Amino acid sequence: MTTPTPLQPTLPYLGGAGERRALLAGMTFLEVTEAGGLDLTGLARWLDDHVVDAGVMPRLSVVLEPPTGTVALRPGVGALAQANADLPRILTTARLRVLDALRGLIASPSDDRFLRACIFLGRVRREDGHWVARPEAAAPLSGIVLSLFAVAILSDRSFYDRQLCVCDTCGRVSFELVEGVRRACATHAPRASGVNHKATTPRSKALGRARKTGST
């Protein structure tokens, strides 16, 4: 399975190419796991394209998401069926943890514990004036993804405080300029009631009374 093209045609370009690449990696993970169709080959491809090739960490042989379990990315023939059975639970758990952490940023008051945890654990650090992701080999899948988001967010925290949106319905992450819409996406945005509230004037009141009495 190849990694699908991200659904976000444009992303914020903040900090530099490395920060944007980290954001693209995190966004791609959320998008390819949204439909629940990511298989072992697709996960290994995502890791190679967005983590290994970017110099974030060496190639992994297994991924883990405690307490859900671990899964070998390239299992032998005898272990393939079990790995395929375990993978959906690991992906679902990792995706939900990432979304919960991002929702914390748009909560009131803001909860940025995952950013502080990434720094404390050394999963993100400053190198040559930029934030970079450096998760340890034993980091859970959600920790790897969150370290990528942390790189982007730490590069310009104020932007994400203003414009980050996480849809409560589908989990889509987006960046909106519409004030007050932080927990919805374009598909699930709140709709107006559809009631047309017209201004009431003395003339309109008189016409209304005339219609009731049958006069003109």
Backbone as CSV, one residue per row, in Angstrom:
resi,resn,N_x,N_y,N_z,CA_x,CA_y,CA_z,C_x,C_y,C_z
1,MET,0.844,-1.198,0.000,0.000,0.000,0.000,0.873,1.239,0.000
2,THR,0.644,2.149,-0.907,1.398,3.388,-0.940,0.764,4.399,-0.009
3,THR,1.582,5.368,0.422,1.070,6.399,1.300,0.266,7.393,0.484
4,PRO,-1.034,7.600,0.797,-1.852,8.518,0.020,-1.346,9.945,0.128
5,THR,-1.680,10.733,-0.893,-1.354,12.149,-0.860,-2.165,12.828,0.223
6,PRO,-1.549,13.684,1.048,-2.292,14.349,2.113,-3.477,15.130,1.580
7,LEU,-4.550,15.187,2.377,-5.749,15.891,1.960,-5.601,17.401,2.090
8,GLN,-4.613,17.856,2.842,-4.368,19.281,2.997,-3.459,19.754,1.860
9,PRO,-3.993,20.483,0.873,-3.143,20.910,-0.234,-2.115,21.946,0.184
10,THR,-2.424,22.753,1.182,-1.485,23.757,1.670,-1.425,23.671,3.180
11,LEU,-0.235,23.868,3.714,-0.026,23.847,5.156,0.741,25.100,5.545
12,PRO,0.629,25.498,6.801,1.394,26.670,7.243,2.884,26.458,7.005
13,TYR,3.551,27.488,6.542,4.994,27.420,6.336,5.628,28.316,7.386
14,LEU,5.899,27.731,8.542,6.418,28.488,9.663,7.733,27.878,10.135
15,GLY,8.699,28.711,10.410,9.959,28.233,10.952,10.971,27.852,9.893
16,GLY,10.562,27.072,8.918,11.482,26.641,7.879,11.047,25.332,7.271
17,ALA,11.857,24.803,6.364,11.491,23.592,5.640,11.379,22.395,6.573
18,GLY,12.264,22.308,7.567,12.220,21.176,8.491,10.960,21.159,9.318
19,GLU,10.542,22.340,9.782,9.317,22.424,10.574,8.099,22.069,9.731
20,ARG,8.073,22.526,8.502,6.932,22.207,7.644,6.911,20.715,7.293
21,ARG,8.083,20.148,7.091,8.152,18.721,6.786,7.645,17.898,7.966
22,ALA,7.966,18.329,9.186,7.476,17.628,10.376,5.959,17.730,10.469
23,LEU,5.418,18.914,10.184,3.964,19.086,10.211,3.300,18.214,9.149
24,LEU,3.858,18.188,7.963,3.314,17.350,6.892,3.314,15.884,7.300
25,ALA,4.377,15.440,7.969,4.459,14.045,8.410,3.343,13.727,9.400
26,GLY,3.151,14.609,10.389,2.087,14.386,11.372,0.708,14.407,10.745
27,MET,0.469,15.366,9.872,-0.827,15.473,9.209,-1.088,14.251,8.333
28,THR,-0.061,13.782,7.647,-0.221,12.611,6.780,-0.589,11.388,7.597
29,PHE,0.048,11.221,8.755,-0.292,10.074,9.607,-1.768,10.116,9.991
30,LEU,-2.268,11.260,10.405,-3.672,11.350,10.804,-4.598,11.063,9.632
31,GLU,-4.223,11.523,8.457,-5.091,11.340,7.297,-5.102,9.899,6.794
32,VAL,-3.946,9.245,6.780,-3.918,7.876,6.262,-4.487,6.876,7.266
33,THR,-4.590,7.273,8.528,-5.199,6.382,9.524,-6.680,6.685,9.737
34,GLU,-7.174,7.765,9.147,-8.563,8.154,9.375,-9.535,7.087,8.894
35,ALA,-9.288,6.524,7.715,-10.211,5.553,7.130,-9.994,4.147,7.665
36,GLY,-8.938,3.926,8.425,-8.690,2.608,8.996,-8.168,1.599,8.009
37,GLY,-7.613,2.039,6.878,-7.155,1.098,5.860,-5.650,0.969,5.751
38,LEU,-4.895,1.530,6.718,-3.438,1.467,6.650,-2.954,0.081,7.056
39,ASP,-2.145,-0.538,6.205,-1.628,-1.862,6.516,-0.153,-1.765,6.924
40,LEU,0.488,-2.907,7.175,1.876,-2.916,7.613,2.806,-2.260,6.592
41,THR,2.577,-2.546,5.334,3.408,-1.955,4.295,3.255,-0.440,4.269
42,GLY,2.004,0.018,4.410,1.752,1.450,4.408,2.370,2.148,5.601
43,LEU,2.301,1.521,6.786,2.913,2.112,7.975,4.430,2.167,7.827
44,ALA,5.030,1.086,7.328,6.475,1.078,7.110,6.872,2.140,6.096
45,ARG,6.046,2.339,5.078,6.330,3.368,4.073,6.239,4.758,4.678
46,TRP,5.225,4.986,5.522,5.108,6.295,6.182,6.338,6.565,7.047
47,LEU,6.759,5.572,7.812,7.930,5.738,8.660,9.188,6.012,7.827
48,ASP,9.367,5.279,6.746,10.538,5.489,5.900,10.527,6.891,5.280
49,ASP,9.380,7.287,4.740,9.291,8.561,4.024,9.409,9.768,4.955
50,HIS,8.771,9.691,6.127,8.645,10.878,6.976,9.506,10.860,8.234
51,VAL,10.030,9.714,8.597,10.814,9.614,9.826,12.264,9.228,9.514
52,VAL,12.453,8.116,8.828,13.807,7.638,8.543,14.516,8.559,7.554
53,ASP,13.886,8.838,6.419,14.525,9.669,5.393,14.769,11.097,5.883
54,ALA,13.953,11.555,6.851,14.138,12.901,7.408,15.207,12.935,8.489
55,GLY,15.795,11.787,8.815,16.839,11.738,9.827,16.323,11.837,11.247
56,VAL,15.021,11.596,11.435,14.436,11.686,12.771,14.900,10.533,13.643
57,MET,14.898,9.326,13.097,15.339,8.142,13.837,15.662,7.031,12.852
58,PRO,16.422,6.013,13.264,16.742,4.905,12.361,15.498,4.079,12.029
59,ARG,15.628,3.248,11.042,14.516,2.376,10.653,14.145,1.443,11.793
60,LEU,12.847,1.323,12.032,12.350,0.484,13.116,11.983,-0.895,12.595
61,SER,12.139,-1.886,13.443,11.687,-3.232,13.094,10.316,-3.517,13.708
62,VAL,10.008,-2.832,14.819,8.701,-2.980,15.462,8.208,-1.607,15.891
63,VAL,6.905,-1.464,16.013,6.310,-0.269,16.605,5.473,-0.723,17.792
64,LEU,5.386,0.141,18.785,4.629,-0.205,19.982,3.711,0.937,20.381
65,GLU,2.648,0.568,21.060,1.691,1.535,21.599,1.098,0.938,22.872
66,PRO,1.827,1.066,23.992,1.339,0.491,25.248,0.019,1.130,25.667
67,PRO,-0.876,0.378,26.284,-0.762,-1.057,26.564,-1.335,-1.928,25.442
68,THR,-1.585,-1.319,24.282,-2.204,-2.088,23.197,-1.321,-3.220,22.717
69,GLY,-0.016,-2.948,22.642,0.892,-4.012,22.229,1.942,-3.524,21.257
70,THR,2.604,-4.461,20.606,3.639,-4.173,19.617,3.326,-4.941,18.341
71,VAL,3.921,-4.467,17.256,3.725,-5.162,15.993,5.005,-5.061,15.183
72,ALA,5.403,-6.174,14.582,6.582,-6.187,13.722,6.199,-5.606,12.367
73,LEU,7.047,-4.714,11.858,6.742,-4.083,10.578,6.996,-5.019,9.398
74,ARG,7.913,-5.948,9.578,8.230,-6.894,8.503,8.253,-8.304,9.082
75,PRO,7.094,-8.817,9.484,7.041,-10.125,10.145,7.282,-11.266,9.171
76,GLY,7.700,-12.391,9.731,7.836,-13.590,8.917,6.472,-14.119,8.520
77,VAL,6.500,-15.103,7.662,5.242,-15.653,7.145,4.352,-16.148,8.277
78,GLY,4.921,-16.797,9.265,4.120,-17.357,10.348,3.508,-16.311,11.257
79,ALA,4.135,-15.117,11.319,3.644,-14.072,12.217,2.828,-13.006,11.499
80,LEU,2.689,-13.127,10.191,2.021,-12.081,9.416,0.556,-11.911,9.806
81,ALA,-0.145,-13.014,9.961,-1.573,-12.937,10.280,-1.799,-12.250,11.629
82,GLN,-0.975,-12.583,12.630,-1.129,-11.962,13.945,-0.793,-10.475,13.892
83,ALA,0.244,-10.121,13.128,0.625,-8.714,13.006,-0.488,-7.904,12.357
84,ASN,-1.102,-8.468,11.314,-2.214,-7.781,10.647,-3.413,-7.629,11.576
85,ALA,-3.604,-8.600,12.464,-4.729,-8.526,13.400,-4.478,-7.493,14.491
86,ASP,-3.218,-7.334,14.910,-2.883,-6.408,15.990,-2.776,-4.960,15.526
87,LEU,-2.427,-4.749,14.266,-2.134,-3.406,13.779,-3.290,-2.419,13.939
88,PRO,-4.542,-2.761,13.579,-5.618,-1.765,13.697,-5.771,-1.199,15.099
89,ARG,-5.615,-2.027,16.123,-5.750,-1.530,17.498,-4.626,-0.555,17.840
90,ILE,-3.428,-0.869,17.378,-2.290,0.005,17.652,-2.467,1.345,16.943
91,LEU,-2.884,1.316,15.700,-3.082,2.557,14.942,-4.205,3.399,15.541
92,THR,-5.297,2.742,15.911,-6.428,3.478,16.488,-6.036,4.140,17.800
93,THR,-5.339,3.397,18.655,-4.912,3.958,19.939,-3.958,5.125,19.734
94,ALA,-2.995,4.969,18.826,-2.037,6.046,18.570,-2.738,7.278,18.015
95,ARG,-3.652,7.071,17.079,-4.367,8.207,16.480,-5.173,8.965,17.530
96,LEU,-5.896,8.243,18.381,-6.708,8.893,19.403,-5.844,9.669,20.389
97,ARG,-4.684,9.122,20.745,-3.804,9.832,21.683,-3.251,11.109,21.062
98,VAL,-2.926,11.058,19.792,-2.443,12.267,19.121,-3.529,13.324,19.077
99,LEU,-4.743,12.924,18.704,-5.849,13.885,18.621,-6.188,14.456,19.991
100,ASP,-6.171,13.626,21.019,-6.453,14.125,22.371,-5.418,15.167,22.790
101,ALA,-4.156,14.910,22.459,-3.106,15.866,22.816,-3.295,17.182,22.071
102,LEU,-3.631,17.120,20.780,-3.838,18.338,20.002,-5.078,19.087,20.474
103,ARG,-6.120,18.352,20.863,-7.318,19.019,21.389,-6.994,19.774,22.680
104,GLY,-6.004,19.282,23.417,-5.624,19.983,24.632,-5.158,21.396,24.355
105,LEU,-4.514,21.607,23.208,-4.012,22.938,22.874,-5.137,23.937,22.630
106,ILE,-6.294,23.449,22.169,-7.397,24.376,21.876,-8.421,24.376,23.002
107,ALA,-8.120,23.681,24.092,-9.010,23.691,25.251,-8.855,25.018,25.991
108,SER,-9.773,25.283,26.874,-9.712,26.491,27.695,-9.851,26.093,29.163
109,PRO,-8.768,26.191,29.932,-7.437,26.683,29.559,-6.670,25.664,28.732
110,SER,-5.672,26.152,28.019,-4.885,25.294,27.139,-4.099,24.256,27.946
111,ASP,-4.039,23.047,27.413,-3.289,21.955,28.031,-2.162,21.563,27.082
112,ASP,-0.954,21.975,27.402,0.185,21.704,26.523,1.160,20.713,27.135
113,ARG,0.635,19.796,27.941,1.519,18.844,28.601,2.309,17.995,27.616
114,PHE,1.731,17.704,26.461,2.469,16.849,25.529,3.701,17.572,24.984
115,LEU,3.628,18.889,24.840,4.801,19.638,24.395,5.899,19.584,25.448
116,ARG,5.512,19.792,26.700,6.493,19.751,27.789,7.081,18.342,27.940
117,ALA,6.231,17.320,27.724,6.714,15.944,27.813,7.716,15.641,26.700
118,CYS,7.435,16.126,25.491,8.362,15.900,24.374,9.725,16.511,24.662
119,ILE,9.716,17.710,25.259,10.980,18.367,25.592,11.684,17.624,26.723
120,PHE,10.932,17.282,27.757,11.512,16.607,28.923,12.122,15.266,28.548
121,LEU,11.447,14.511,27.682,11.927,13.187,27.286,12.993,13.246,26.199
122,GLY,13.275,14.440,25.701,14.277,14.583,24.651,13.779,14.209,23.275
123,ARG,12.453,14.087,23.125,11.915,13.724,21.808,11.926,14.894,20.843
124,VAL,12.021,16.107,21.358,12.290,17.282,20.535,13.406,18.066,21.216
125,ARG,14.232,18.686,20.418,15.337,19.464,20.980,15.759,20.531,19.982
126,ARG,16.530,21.480,20.457,17.024,22.561,19.606,18.366,22.174,19.004
127,GLU,18.449,22.289,17.678,19.698,22.049,16.976,19.857,23.109,15.897
128,ASP,20.956,23.847,15.945,21.239,24.889,14.951,20.092,25.898,14.830
129,GLY,19.512,26.236,15.972,18.481,27.261,15.975,17.098,26.787,15.589
130,HIS,16.893,25.482,15.410,15.593,24.941,15.023,15.216,23.793,15.959
131,TRP,13.912,23.601,16.106,13.419,22.425,16.820,13.475,21.224,15.882
132,VAL,13.933,20.102,16.394,13.988,18.874,15.607,13.430,17.732,16.444
133,ALA,12.880,16.737,15.762,12.336,15.561,16.447,13.435,14.517,16.600
134,ARG,13.576,13.997,17.839,14.554,12.954,18.111,13.969,11.922,19.079
135,PRO,12.841,11.279,18.706,12.267,10.269,19.616,13.189,9.072,19.756
136,GLU,13.151,8.462,20.934,13.974,7.292,21.182,13.402,6.070,20.457
137,ALA,14.233,5.059,20.277,13.818,3.869,19.528,12.628,3.179,20.176
138,ALA,12.519,3.285,21.521,11.413,2.636,22.228,10.205,3.542,22.399
139,ALA,10.173,4.684,21.719,9.029,5.598,21.836,7.795,4.949,21.221
140,PRO,6.615,5.150,21.831,5.396,4.625,21.214,5.110,5.353,19.914
141,LEU,4.309,4.739,19.083,3.966,5.345,17.797,3.364,6.730,17.996
142,SER,2.467,6.867,18.971,1.866,8.180,19.237,2.928,9.188,19.643
143,GLY,3.952,8.751,20.398,5.022,9.648,20.792,5.837,10.129,19.612
144,ILE,6.052,9.248,18.635,6.776,9.637,17.421,5.985,10.697,16.663
145,VAL,4.699,10.451,16.487,3.861,11.401,15.749,3.772,12.729,16.493
146,LEU,3.595,12.686,17.801,3.486,13.925,18.582,4.799,14.698,18.567
147,SER,5.935,14.017,18.493,7.204,14.743,18.409,7.286,15.531,17.107
148,LEU,6.698,15.001,16.047,6.671,15.713,14.765,5.775,16.946,14.857
149,PHE,4.596,16.786,15.448,3.727,17.946,15.644,4.381,18.968,16.569
150,ALA,5.097,18.498,17.582,5.742,19.416,18.529,6.762,20.296,17.826
151,VAL,7.510,19.742,16.896,8.480,20.534,16.142,7.794,21.704,15.452
152,ALA,6.676,21.413,14.788,5.957,22.467,14.077,5.353,23.486,15.045
153,ILE,4.717,23.009,16.097,4.020,23.907,17.023,5.003,24.788,17.782
154,LEU,6.111,24.227,18.234,7.088,25.011,18.977,7.759,26.072,18.113
155,SER,7.711,25.896,16.802,8.319,26.886,15.913,7.525,28.185,15.888
156,ASP,6.226,28.109,16.156,5.387,29.322,16.211,4.131,29.000,17.006
157,ARG,4.286,28.933,18.314,3.183,28.521,19.185,1.960,29.430,19.029
158,SER,2.178,30.718,18.873,1.047,31.652,18.819,0.136,31.371,17.623
159,PHE,0.716,30.951,16.492,-0.110,30.635,15.327,-1.051,29.481,15.629
160,TYR,-0.526,28.432,16.237,-1.343,27.259,16.534,-2.367,27.568,17.622
161,ASP,-2.023,28.453,18.546,-2.993,28.868,19.555,-4.173,29.588,18.921
162,ARG,-3.941,30.269,17.803,-5.003,31.029,17.144,-5.781,30.199,16.133
163,GLN,-5.113,29.331,15.378,-5.739,28.769,14.188,-5.839,27.248,14.123
164,LEU,-5.250,26.542,15.064,-5.372,25.083,15.040,-6.817,24.673,15.317
165,CYS,-7.341,23.781,14.498,-8.692,23.251,14.674,-8.634,21.724,14.659
166,VAL,-9.393,21.102,15.537,-9.493,19.641,15.576,-10.970,19.299,15.629
167,CYS,-11.467,18.660,14.580,-12.894,18.387,14.476,-13.325,17.332,15.499
168,ASP,-14.351,17.649,16.267,-14.886,16.697,17.235,-15.582,15.529,16.555
169,THR,-16.035,15.726,15.310,-16.795,14.687,14.618,-15.900,13.659,13.936
170,CYS,-14.927,14.128,13.164,-14.101,13.203,12.375,-12.627,13.220,12.754
171,GLY,-12.210,14.162,13.596,-10.820,14.233,13.990,-9.926,14.947,12.999
172,ARG,-10.504,15.527,11.952,-9.683,16.228,10.968,-9.002,17.437,11.602
173,VAL,-7.703,17.571,11.364,-6.941,18.722,11.836,-6.826,19.709,10.684
174,SER,-7.120,20.963,10.964,-7.065,21.984,9.923,-6.654,23.307,10.553
175,PHE,-6.524,24.314,9.706,-6.102,25.635,10.159,-7.068,26.649,9.571
176,GLU,-7.834,27.292,10.432,-8.912,28.155,9.983,-8.724,29.574,10.490
177,LEU,-9.243,30.506,9.688,-9.232,31.909,10.082,-10.545,32.326,10.719
178,VAL,-11.548,31.438,10.682,-12.856,31.773,11.220,-12.785,31.752,12.745
179,GLU,-13.051,32.876,13.353,-12.949,32.973,14.802,-14.031,32.140,15.470
180,GLY,-13.659,31.412,16.487,-14.624,30.639,17.264,-14.863,29.242,16.749
181,VAL,-14.357,28.906,15.541,-14.541,27.556,14.995,-13.239,26.796,15.184
182,ARG,-13.095,26.126,16.328,-11.865,25.425,16.646,-12.076,23.922,16.750
183,ARG,-13.329,23.480,16.838,-13.604,22.058,17.075,-14.457,21.462,15.952
184,ALA,-14.254,21.986,14.737,-14.995,21.487,13.572,-14.113,21.644,12.340
185,CYS,-14.454,20.907,11.276,-13.762,21.036,10.005,-14.729,21.626,8.991
186,ALA,-14.288,21.778,7.744,-15.150,22.367,6.724,-16.403,21.525,6.497
187,THR,-16.276,20.207,6.624,-17.426,19.327,6.401,-18.421,19.388,7.548
188,HIS,-17.910,19.533,8.770,-18.776,19.469,9.949,-18.883,20.806,10.671
189,ALA,-18.692,21.889,9.937,-18.805,23.222,10.541,-20.239,23.477,10.971
190,PRO,-20.434,24.198,12.069,-21.802,24.530,12.508,-22.534,25.301,11.427
191,ARG,-23.785,24.958,11.239,-24.591,25.635,10.230,-25.530,26.625,10.884
192,ALA,-25.833,27.653,10.117,-26.787,28.641,10.613,-28.151,28.007,10.729
193,SER,-28.996,28.566,11.562,-30.317,27.988,11.813,-31.218,28.035,10.604
194,GLY,-30.910,28.930,9.664,-31.755,29.037,8.471,-32.936,29.956,8.666
195,VAL,-33.124,30.458,9.859,-34.232,31.372,10.116,-33.823,32.761,9.700
196,ASN,-34.614,33.385,8.888,-34.324,34.711,8.395,-34.965,35.736,9.306
197,HIS,-34.164,36.335,10.166,-34.697,37.307,11.101,-34.713,38.677,10.432
198,LYS,-35.912,39.150,10.027,-36.033,40.439,9.382,-36.246,41.520,10.415
199,ALA,-35.751,42.688,10.093,-35.937,43.807,10.996,-37.406,44.186,11.042
200,THR,-37.919,44.489,12.222,-39.323,44.865,12.391,-39.418,46.375,12.498
201,THR,-40.191,46.956,11.621,-40.378,48.399,11.605,-41.837,48.704,11.860
202,PRO,-42.171,49.957,12.210,-43.593,50.318,12.399,-44.434,50.005,11.167
203,ARG,-43.888,50.217,9.954,-44.656,49.938,8.740,-44.934,48.450,8.609
204,SER,-43.911,47.595,8.903,-44.132,46.156,8.781,-45.152,45.683,9.791
205,LYS,-45.156,46.271,10.989,-46.162,45.908,11.975,-47.546,46.275,11.482
206,ALA,-47.699,47.440,10.884,-49.004,47.875,10.392,-49.480,46.975,9.276
207,LEU,-48.583,46.579,8.364,-48.968,45.676,7.267,-49.391,44.328,7.825
208,GLY,-48.723,43.878,8.872,-49.097,42.601,9.478,-50.488,42.665,10.068
209,ARG,-50.840,43.760,10.749,-52.174,43.886,11.312,-53.213,43.981,10.220
210,ALA,-52.853,44.642,9.118,-53.811,44.795,8.022,-54.120,43.444,7.391
211,ARG,-53.117,42.585,7.240,-53.339,41.278,6.625,-54.264,40.425,7.523
212,LYS,-54.061,40.543,8.836,-54.893,39.765,9.763,-56.355,40.184,9.680
213,THR,-56.609,41.480,9.479,-57.996,41.977,9.444,-58.598,41.937,8.075
214,GLY,-57.762,41.643,7.057,-58.273,41.553,5.700,-58.319,42.895,5.005
215,SER,-57.829,43.963,5.605,-57.825,45.272,4.990,-56.542,45.465,4.225
216,THR,-56.446,46.544,3.427,-55.261,46.855,2.655,-54.737,48.208,3.062
